[in-house]
Every structure is written in structure tokens, then in C-alpha cells.
Amino acid sequence: MATFTLKSFTGLRQSSPDQTRFVSHVPSSLSLPQRRTSLRVTASRASPNLANRKLRVAVIGGGPAGGAAAETLAQGGIETILIERKMDNCKPCGGAIPLCMVGEFNLPLDIIDRRVTKMKMISPSNIAVDIGRTLKEHEYIGMVRREVLDQYLRERAEKSGATVINGLFLKMDLPENWDTPYVLHYTEYDGKTGATGQKKTMEVDAVIGADGANSRVAKSIGAGDYDYAIAFQERIRIPDDKMTYYEDLAEMYVGDDVSPDFYGWVFPKCDHVAVGTGTVTHKGDIKKFQLATRNRAKDKILGGKIIRVEAHPIPEHPRPRRLSKRVALVGDAAGYVTKCSGEGIYFAAKSGRMCAEAIVEGSQNGKKMIDESDLRKYLEKWDKTYLPTYRVLDVLQKVFYRSNPAREAFVEMCGDEYVQKMTFDSYLYKRVAPGSPLEDLKLAVNTIGSVFRANALRREIEKLNV
């Protein structure tokens, strides 16, 4: 195992200034970009100062959560190391991001493949409802490829001073005392050691687990399990005339045929469409649901060629434990994917940034050691801001995805302009849109009526099939 000397890790273990320690990696020096104002911070009086060094934090995982966390840490004066195994990772993800994320995370427009301004919600009986009539001229849903977005965020973190390592995190040794380090074990792939890589270790003060639904960091702290969905997606290159149809349009299909508890989608990318579906309850049938999704859209993707097939687990709710001492989970590792819509990119990046901000604040820009109370501020802020959204979408999924009549009612309800305005305002800007009591009452009455009509339609169809 390759190692080299570094000045004593003072503040983690008792040592004299003359002693040297052996570690496997030296992060590059940090610089604070001018474009973001430094956080004004305070730390607990009990937090010890770190002599002759900055707080050292490892971010495991280089997706939106990890990239956003690493950038924020580095800009805040923290010695930051990001470890990511697959630098070209193409996660099976619809790739939709809200408008507010573009501004909030200062994303360049050239990484956004498509600006979707129209959506079709298609019911089990193939009744299509056009959605997007309430969008303003400048409003849209961004469509990105994860391999492009993730790389951009990692590169920006590196420019801010983070060290990015192409490596596979294996495990970590937990500290014996409150001020001793976490020892990370990982395999580094530098292009010189071949496919096997080189086993290394690293000592850090704190760890952010941004390593997805199968998080090894979560397992290391006993974070517990959660229900998960399987997302299956095919990237299909279709003829130019058919691609024109999807230029600014996305489609969502609901029905028992495409998923018993989720939806199928056709989302446009730069030169192809992403066709996929997901399920929690019938994972073994995922390929059958995918075939049904393709069949529902067959006339519009006819002549297409599958260029990539992807599958990945997606969490269904937050883990029982998202924090332990100086380790915190963010993004999919924490379970931050919404029910009903399956949205996760924005919440991943936002949780990574919020967690990093808590570390920067608690450490006084890297000058002091942190403890669990500093990281708990991130969880408290996250839960207060976003937990109500998760609960509402959980209820909507249970109500409207439970049967085809309920899905028919859901699609009919989506045709209402008031519903569209409320939905898009909440989605695009991640805030609860203020409603009208009268319109809310009308919506409730119309929803009940839609359910009754859908059930009546189902009974008539069943009579015809006898």
C-alpha cells in the first residue's frame, strides 16, 4: 500500500511538531473563489482549534449531492477530498431539473439538453392531457444527462479547491474518541495501475456520504435500510422527424401496464429520448413494464435504436438514521427522492450544499473541529424545509397510483389550469404556492367526480370484456 510522509495530523491525535505521519493522499491547497461570499460563522466554545491545518472532510460519491457538497466545503475553507468511482456514470434518471436549480446552482445553459415547456400526461385508457398552459414565457423544465451534469459539478468543485479522486470507497474505521480521525479504505484508479487499482487509506475529520442508494457509508454507520424502487431506462435514438416532436415535449404514462405504483416516461435529451419506468412492489416484472411503456409510445418512437440500457435502485423514503457523530448522509444515500414524481436531482444537490454549509459554519471556515451537533443543524433545517413536501407527495402516490380508475381521475385532474398552476409553481421554484380557498373547494369536488366517472367507466369496460 503506497504511502508518503505528511506533517502530523495535529488535533486528531497527540503528537509533537517534529513527528511525521504516513497517509496515502495529500489534497491540493484550497482557494476561495470571489464569486461567492464567505459564510459568517460561529462555533461552539467547546470545539477545539485545529493547530497548523484546516478541517479535513471526505465526500464519498460524485453525483449532484457530492459535487455540490465538495464545492461548498472547498469554498468555505475546508480541506476537501471527493472520491468517485465512475467518472462517466450514466445513471438511469429522467434528468428533469426545476427552473430554480438553474439559477440557484448557477448552471450554464449549455449543459441543459432540452427546455421542456409542454408535457402530456397519458391515462391508462390513453386519454392525453396537455400540461404546461400556465407556464410563463421564460419558464421551463430542464432536461439534463446525468453524466454531463455530474461531471460539471465535480469540475467546479475541483476548481474551487477540492481534490477529486477516481476511486472506489471500500470501508471506514470509526474513531475511538471524539477527536480521532476516521480512516477511509479505498481503491484508487489513476490509469497507471490497470483495472485493479491501488489500495490506499486516508484520515479525515468528517465524512459526507453521497454514494447513492447502495451507500457503503450508510452501512458503515448502521443507517438502516429503506424500501427502494427499481428504475429501468433505455436511451433510444429516433429518426429526426420524430425527434422534432419531442423537441420541447415530455410524456408521462400511467397505468397498471407500465407500473403498478409509479409511471412510465419519455423524456427528450440532446439527440435521443430516454424511455423508462420504475416500481417498488413488482421489481421482478420491471422489463415487462418497460416493454409496455415502449408499446404505449411506439408510434412516436418507431424506427428508433436503443443505444444504452440502464437500471438502478431509487430510495422511497429517508433512511432511519442519516447522521452519526461526524458522518452525515445526503442525496440518495439519505433517501431524498420524492414519492409520486420520483424527483431527486435538485434535492440531492440541495442536501449536499446544506450539509456542507453546516460544516463550514460549525468549524468556523475550517479552523475548529466539528461534532454531531453541528451536523444536526443540517438535518433540522432540511426536515423543516422539505419534509412536508415528501409527506404530501407520499399521500398523492397512495391515493392516485393505487388503481387505474384513480389514475384516470388523476390525469383528468391534471387538465385543470388551477392544478397546473399550483403544480408548476411548486415544482419550478420549490415553494408551496398560495392557493385560493374557493378553487381548492372546486378542485376537491371535481376530483371526487373524476373518481366516480373513472369507476363507472371501468365497470362498463368490464361488461364489454365479459
N, C-alpha and C positions, 0 to 999 in steps of 0.2 A: 504494500500500500504506500503510494508516494506521499511524502510529507516534506515540509521545509520549515525553517525556523521563522518565528514571528515574535515580536515583543510580547511580554507577558500579558495575559488576558486579565489585567488588573481589574478588580472589582467583582470578578466571578469567583476567583479562588485567591487565597492568600499567597503572595509571592513577593520577592524583593525586586527592585527595579533592575537588577543585574541579571535576573533569571530570564531564560528564554523558554518558549513553549513550542510544541510541534503541532501544527494544524495543516490541513490539506489545501486551504484556499485563502488567498488574500484578496478581498474586494478592492476595486479601484477607488480612488479618492472621490469624494462627493462634492458636487457643486449645486448651488441653489439657483435655479433659473429666475430671471427677473419677472417673468410673466405672471407669477402667482405670488400674492402677498403671504409672508410667513404667518403662521398661526400665532396668536398671542396665547401663551400657555402658563399654567400653574401646575405644580406638582405637590404631592403630599410631603410634609416636613419629614416624614419617616423614610422617604425614598432616599437612598444613599447616592452621593455623587459618584460618577464614574471617572476615575483618575486616568488622564492621558489617553482617553479614547472616547468614541461615541457608542451609543447603544447599538447592538448588532441584532438585526432581525432577518430571519429567513422567510421567504414567501414560497410555499410549495404549490406549484401549478401556475401556468402562464396563460390562462384564459382571460376573459374580461375582468373577473374578480381579482386574479393575481396581478395582471398588468396595472389595473387602477390602484391597487394597494401598494405595489412596488414604487410606482411613480410618486404617490403621495408621501410615502416614507422617505424616499430619497430627497424630495424637495423640502422635507421637514428636518433635514439634518441627520437622518438615521443611516447608519451603515447597513445597506440593503443588499441581500442576495436573493435572486429569483431562480428557482430550479424548475425547468420544464422538460419533459421527455420528448414530446413530439412538436417540433417547431413548425411543422406544416399540417398540424392537426385539422382535419375536416370533420368537425362534429356534426352529426345528423340533427340539424337545427333549422327551423323555418327561417330564422335570420331576421325577424322583424324587430325593429327598434323604434321607440316612440320619438316624436319630434324633440321633446325636451332633452333627450340624451345627446343629440347632435350639438346643441348649444352648451349644455351643462358640462360635457366632456370634451368640448372643443374639437369635434371630429371633422376632418376635412371632407368635403362633398365627394371627392373622387374615390373614396372607399365605399360609397353607397352605390350599389349596383342599380337600384330602381327606386323611384319615388312613387309609391302606390297611393293613388287618390280615389280609387274605386275598388270595392270588394263585392263579391257575390256570396251570399250565404244560401246554400242549396239544401233543401229539406230531404227527408227520406223518400218522398214522392216526387223528387226532382223539381219542386217549385223553387225558383230562384228569386231572391230578393236583393235588389241593388242597395248597397250601403256606401255612404260617403257623400250624400247630397248636402250635408250640413258643413262639410269642410270648407274653410276659408281658402282663398287663392294660394296662400303661402304654406298651407298645412298639408302634411303627407305622412305616411308611414314609411320609414326607411327599410330597405331590404339589403342585407349585407351577407357576404360569405364569411363564415367564422375564421377560416384560415387567413383572410385578409385583415379583418378587424383585430384578431388576437395578435397577429404579428405587429400591426401598427402600434397597439398599446404597449407591447413589450419593448419595441424600439424606442418609444417615447420615454418609458421608464429608464431605459439604459442611458439615453441622452441626459436624463435628469440626475444620473449618478449611480443608478443601481447596477450591480453586476449580474448579468444573465448567464446561467449555466445550462447547457444542454445535458441534462442528467435525469436519472430515474431515482426518485426518493424511495428508499427501502424501509427504513425504520428509524426510530429515535430512542435514545436512552434518556429517561426522565431524570431531572436533577434530584439529588438527595436533600438539598437545602434550598431555602428561598433565594439565595444569591449565587448558586452554582449554575453552570450552563446546561442547556440541552445539547446532547451530542447527536448529530444527524449522520446517518449512514446512507450513502447514495452511490450510484454508478455514474461516472461522467463519460460522455461521448464527445471526444474532441476531434474526431476524424483521423486521428493518428493511431488509435489503439484497436481499430476494427469494430466489428459489431458487438463484441463482448464488453467494450468499455473498460474503465479502470475504477476499482472500488476506492472510495475516499470517505473521510469523515470531516465534520465541521462542527465547531462550537458556536452557539448563538445564545442570546439572552431571551429571545421570544420567537414564536413561530405563528405564522398565519397559514392555515390550511385552506388552500383554494384549489384543491386537487380533485374536484368533481364528486359525482355520486358514489364512486367506489373509493372514497378518500382513505388513504393509509394514515394520514394524520388523525382523522376521526377515530380510526381503530386504535391508534397509539394512546389516545386519551380516554378510551372507553365511552365514546359519544353515543353509542346505541344505534340501533337500526331504524329504518323507516320504510314505509311502503314506497314502491317505485313503479314507474311506468316504463315500458319499452317503446322507444321511438324508432321507427324504421323509415328510411327515406332513400329515394332514388333520384339522382340528378339525371335529367333527360334532356338531351339536345334535340329540339324540334325544328321543323322547317321554318324559314324566315317569315313566311306569311302567317304561320300560326304563332310565332313569337311576337309578331306585331299585336296580336290580340291581347297578349299578356304584358304589353309594354308598361302599363301603369295599373294593372289589374291583378288582384289576388282572389283565389277562390277557397272557400271552406265548405266541406261536405259533412253533413251529419246523418246518422242512421245506423241501425244495428249491423248493416252490411260492412260499413267502413270502420266502425269501432263501437263496442257496447258502452263505452264510458268516456270517449274523447271525440275527436273529429279527424277527418282527413283534410289534406291541404294541397293546393297547387300554388306555389309562390314563385314569382319571377326573379331570376338572377341576371347576371351580365349577358350571357349567351345561352342560357338554358333555363329550365324550370326545375324546381325542387318539388317532388311529389312524395307525400308521406302520410303517416298515420301513427297512432300510438294507443296503448291500452295498459291498464293496471290489472284488470281482472282476468283477462284471457291472453296472457303473454304467448302461450304456445300457438295461438292462431294468428300471430301478427302478420305472417306472409299472406294468409288468406284475406285479411283486412286490407293489406297493401294492394293486392290484386283487385279487390273490389273498388278501391279508390281510383286505380288506373282505369278500370272499366267505366266508372261514373264520368270520368273526364276524357274518355277515349277519342271522341270526335275532335276534341281540341288539341290533343297531343299525338294524333295519328301520324305515323311516319317518323316518330321520334326514336332516338337511340340512347339507351341507358349508358351513361359514361362513368357513373360511380354509384355504389351501393353502400349505405351507412346504417349502423344501428348503435344505440347507446341507451343506458338507463337514465331516467329522469326522476328526481325525487318528487314525492307527492305531498310532503309536509315537512316542517322543520324537525331536525333531529331532537331527541330528548335532551341532549346536552350539547351545547355549542361553544362551551368555554371551560377551560381547566387551567387554573394558575396563569401561566404566561403563554398559553396557547389558545387561539380563537379560530373558529371556522367561519368561512364566508362563501357566498355563491352556492353552487350545487352541493358542495361539501356540507354546508349548513342546512340545506334543504329549501333554498329560496326559489322555488318555482311555483307559480300560481296555478291553482285549480282552474278549470273551465277553459282558460285561454292558453295555458302552458307557457306563459311568458317567463323568461329567466335572464336574458342578457342584461337588461337595464338593472334589475335587482342584484345581479352578480357584481356588476361594476360599482354600483352604489354601496353595497355592503363592504366591498373591498376598500373603497375610499373612506367610508365611515370608520371602519376598524383601524385603518392606518392613522386617521386623524386623532383617534383616541390615544394611540400610542405616542404620536408626536406631542400631543398635549400633556399626557401623563409623564413623559420623560423630559419635558422642557427642551424640546428640539434635540433629543438625544443625549442630554447631559446627565440624566438620572436613570436609575433602574426603575422598571415598572413592576406592578403586581396585578393580581386578578381584579382588584377594584378599578384599576384604570381601564381594563378591557371590558368590564361590566358596563361601563358608561356607553360603550358602543351598542351592546345588546339592548340596554334600556331605551336608547334613542331609536334604534331600529324597530323594536316592538311597538313603541308608541306611535311611530310614523306609519308603518306599513302592515302591522298585524291585522288591523281592521279590514284592509283590502283583501288579505288572504282569506279571512273568515267569510266575507261577503261572496267571494268567488267560489268558495267551497260549497256554500248553500246553493248558489246558482247551478253548479255542476250536479248536485244531488237532485235538484228539482227538475232541471231541463234535459239532463242526459240519461235519465232513468228508463225512458221508453220512447218509441217512435212517435206516439201522439204528443208527448211532451216536447219532443224535438220539433215537430210540426208547429206547435204553439210558439216555441222559441224563435223559429225562423219568421213566422208571421209577426211576432212582436218586434223583430229587428227591422221590419219595414216602416215602423212608426218613426217619424222625424224627431220627435222628442226623445225617444230612446236612443236614436243615433247621435243626437247632440250630446246627451248626457254621457254616453259611452265613449265617444271620441274625445270629449273634453277631459274625461277622467284618464283615458289611456294616453293621450298625447302629452299631457302635462303632469301626470302622476299626482293629481289632486282631486279631491271629491268635489264634483261640480255641484253648485247650489241648484236645487230643483224647485219646481212650482207645486205647492200642495194640491191644486186643482188638477194639474197634469198628472201628478202621481196617482191621484184617485182614478182618473180616466184610464191610466195605464193598468192599474190593478183590475179594473172591470174588464178591460179589453183582454188582458191575459187570461182571466178566468173563462171568458167567452172563447178564446182561441183553444184552450184545453178541451172545452166541451165539443167544439166543432171538430177538432182532431180526433177525439174519441169516437164521435159519430161517423166520421169518415172511415176510421179503422173497422168499425162494425160492418159498414156497407161493403168494404173490400173483402172482408172475411166471408160475407154471404156469397159474393161473386166467385170466390175460390172454392166453395163447397161443391 
